[in-house]
Amino acid sequence: MGRESEVRAAAGRTWWIAGIVVAIVAAGTWWLRPVADDERFVRGNGRVEATEVDVAAKVAGRVAEILVNEGDFVAEGQVVARMDVQSLLAQLAQARAEVANARSARETALALVAQRVADVAMSESVLIQAEAEFDVARRTSERLQRLLKQKATSAQQADDAAARVRTAQANVRVAAAKIAAAQAAVRAAEAQVEQGDAAIAATEAVVARLQSELEDAELRAPRAGRVQYRIVQPGEVIAGGGKVVSLVDIGDVYMTFFLPETVAGRVAIGSEARIVLDAAPDFVIPASVSFVASVAQFTPKTVETQSERQKMVFRVKARIDPELLAKYPEQVKTGLPGMAHVRLDGEAEWPAALQVRLP
């Protein structure tokens, strides 16, 4: 009996000491607990999110290689994957050959224009000569007609002179027709030059398009971030717009939470906020309100109780400063649950539990 009494007494002392220790710890850490909502502060639970960006292929094709792995950090504009471009290279070679042919055809058309212009000049010279001969024949015929009236020449000579006039006049008309034909040939040759210019422009446009597609075949990160997923693997064929790599912009991190309609109207864009994550309750992350919904909604199911879910709330975003995020790129994790506290009174002091504490 004496031994049992001692054991029970020792156990009682142990529980008493443990109770004192718990009381001391509770008294020493009460200030670390999140503050409750009051007229100066309001809080809401949510999850840390970040802007996600998908790197996708512009056109259908086969993925040749992926240059990054999940978890890698990439810079803006960095090549993360390449598509198979063998077919594009062949098309580009063909298009460049067509450009060369179009330019050669244009040079041929220009030479033809010069030749047709020379034909016009020659025809104009022939016309001048024919007009001169016609003028001489006409004058000669007129003189012989006067001499024939005076019986100073024969009728045969007068008839021959009149025939030469008609021949010279016909030669003038022929020369004029040749000039018109030569001028039409010049216009046709000039049209061929214009067609050559159009063909060159069209083939050069094809070359530019293919070069653009070759550049698009190098898939680049549209912004700096961390690789979240490799959605496909090298060798897979994807459709146009098919996703290859998913990135998370660790410079645009925020927590989305919901506030009741009774206080949401007092939250302004730029209001100071503090984020405390469930996974790291010892740290308090500074943030600022970047968005307040203009339309109320029913509380989503992530809120604790059904009675609270039946209330109307407004969606709010608290964004973490990108400069602060740049100091802790490895620590940025998305999807972590936590609590966001918003200061409603701009002059109120943050309580000790919500003073900024960073790793």
CORZI-V927220 format. One record per residue. N is the residue number from 0. RES is the residue in one small letter. OMEGA is omega in whole degrees, -180 to 180 (NA if undefined). Layout:
# CORZI-V927220
n->{N N}
res->{RES RES}
omega->{OMEGA OMEGA}
This chain:
# CORZI-V927220
n->{0 1 2 3 4 5 6 7 8 9 10 11 12 13 14 15 16 17 18 19 20 21 22 23 24 25 26 27 28 29 30 31 32 33 34 35 36 37 38 39 40 41 42 43 44 45 46 47 48 49 50 51 52 53 54 55 56 57 58 59 60 61 62 63 64 65 66 67 68 69 70 71 72 73 74 75 76 77 78 79 80 81 82 83 84 85 86 87 88 89 90 91 92 93 94 95 96 97 98 99 100 101 102 103 104 105 106 107 108 109 110 111 112 113 114 115 116 117 118 119 120 121 122 123 124 125 126 127 128 129 130 131 132 133 134 135 136 137 138 139 140 141 142 143 144 145 146 147 148 149 150 151 152 153 154 155 156 157 158 159 160 161 162 163 164 165 166 167 168 169 170 171 172 173 174 175 176 177 178 179 180 181 182 183 184 185 186 187 188 189 190 191 192 193 194 195 196 197 198 199 200 201 202 203 204 205 206 207 208 209 210 211 212 213 214 215 216 217 218 219 220 221 222 223 224 225 226 227 228 229 230 231 232 233 234 235 236 237 238 239 240 241 242 243 244 245 246 247 248 249 250 251 252 253 254 255 256 257 258 259 260 261 262 263 264 265 266 267 268 269 270 271 272 273 274 275 276 277 278 279 280 281 282 283 284 285 286 287 288 289 290 291 292 293 294 295 296 297 298 299 300 301 302 303 304 305 306 307 308 309 310 311 312 313 314 315 316 317 318 319 320 321 322 323 324 325 326 327 328 329 330 331 332 333 334 335 336 337 338 339 340 341 342 343 344 345 346 347 348 349 350 351 352 353 354 355 356 357 358}
res->{m g r e s e v r a a a g r t w w i a g i v v a i v a a g t w w l r p v a d d e r f v r g n g r v e a t e v d v a a k v a g r v a e i l v n e g d f v a e g q v v a r m d v q s l l a q l a q a r a e v a n a r s a r e t a l a l v a q r v a d v a m s e s v l i q a e a e f d v a r r t s e r l q r l l k q k a t s a q q a d d a a a r v r t a q a n v r v a a a k i a a a q a a v r a a e a q v e q g d a a i a a t e a v v a r l q s e l e d a e l r a p r a g r v q y r i v q p g e v i a g g g k v v s l v d i g d v y m t f f l p e t v a g r v a i g s e a r i v l d a a p d f v i p a s v s f v a s v a q f t p k t v e t q s e r q k m v f r v k a r i d p e l l a k y p e q v k t g l p g m a h v r l d g e a e w p a a l q v r l p}
omega->{-179 -180 -179 179 -180 -180 180 179 179 178 178 178 180 179 180 179 179 178 177 -180 179 179 -180 180 179 180 -177 -176 -178 -177 178 -179 178 -180 178 179 173 -178 -177 -176 174 -177 177 -180 -180 -180 178 179 177 178 179 -178 177 173 -174 177 -180 180 -180 179 180 178 -179 -180 174 -169 -178 177 179 -178 180 173 -180 178 178 -179 -180 178 -180 180 177 176 176 -173 -177 179 179 179 178 178 179 178 178 -179 178 176 178 175 179 178 180 178 177 179 179 178 177 179 178 177 179 177 180 179 -180 176 177 178 177 -180 179 180 177 177 178 179 179 179 -180 179 178 179 178 -180 179 -179 180 -180 180 -180 -180 180 -180 177 178 179 179 178 -180 -179 -178 178 -178 178 -180 179 179 178 178 179 179 178 179 177 -179 179 -180 179 178 178 178 -180 178 180 178 178 177 177 179 179 179 178 176 178 177 -180 178 179 177 176 177 176 179 176 177 177 180 179 178 180 -179 -178 176 176 177 178 180 179 -179 176 177 178 176 177 179 179 171 -176 -175 178 -179 177 179 179 -180 -180 179 -179 161 -170 178 -180 179 -179 180 177 -178 178 176 -176 180 -178 180 -178 176 -179 172 179 -178 173 180 -176 -177 173 176 179 -174 180 179 -177 -179 -178 -176 180 180 -179 -179 175 -179 179 -180 180 176 -180 176 -177 178 -178 -180 -176 -179 -178 178 -173 178 179 177 -179 -179 -178 172 -177 179 -179 179 178 175 -178 179 -175 -179 178 -164 -169 180 180 178 180 -179 180 174 -178 176 179 -177 175 173 -173 179 -177 180 179 177 180 -179 180 -177 -176 -178 -177 -177 178 179 179 -179 177 179 -178 176 178 -178 178 180 179 -176 -180 -178 178 176 178 -177 -179 -177 172 -175 175 -177 179 NA}
